Amino acid sequence: MILDAQPDMEVVGEAQDGKEALRMVAELRPDVILMDIRMPEMDGLETTRRIVIDENAPRVLMLTTFDMNEYVYEAMKSGASGFLLKDVKPEQLADAVRTVAAGDALLAPAITRRLIEEFVRRPPPGTNAPPELETLTERELEVLKLIAKGLSNEEIAKQLFVSMATVKTHITHILMKLQLRDRVQAVVLAYESGLVQPGG
């Protein structure tokens, strides 16, 4: 109801579970999917993994609750582009869909920081460092570390004393060089490669 009421949005379908979602995605080709992590038949994580395999896959926005945030890291790895808490305000929900539809990733700072502190300890740091990391400039590495700490573009710009446009350019270069889809994947890579340590 919230999304259908937006002048620039159309809800093209609703699925009861992951299997139905996969069928509907193939048929309806939506721009954005609002995905619940807990679903019968096939959960939101597995459904997302299967959806994002396609090169022109829709963006996936995950709905989660704080008591389930151990799933968020897995959801990041599965290819979701954003995370929202289920108690999000209606206007924030609509804005989140727009953000993700525009190709940006959406990580609520509260989710990012809590997730990082508690759950990214699992992979042993430094075991998955891709050689592409060496192609980043010092400034790009700096920006990647700040993204991984949950800072927004605006906060990064303030911290580095540069413009928002400059930050966006750096992020574009980082994603291109590391062959990543969005900043969510950049956060995962930064921690798994040991570039950033939880609590650091």
Secondary structure, 3 states (H helix, E strand, C coil): CCCCCCCCCCCCCCCCCHHHHHHHHHHHCCCEEEEECCCCCCCHHHHHHHHHCCCCCCEEEEEECHHHCHHHHHHHHHCCCEEEECCCCHHHHHHHHHHHHCCCCEECHHHHHHHHHHHCCCCCCCCCCCHHHHHCCHHHHHHHHHHHCCCCHHHHHHHHCCCHHHHHHHHHHHHHHHCCCCHHHHHHHHHHCCCCCCCC
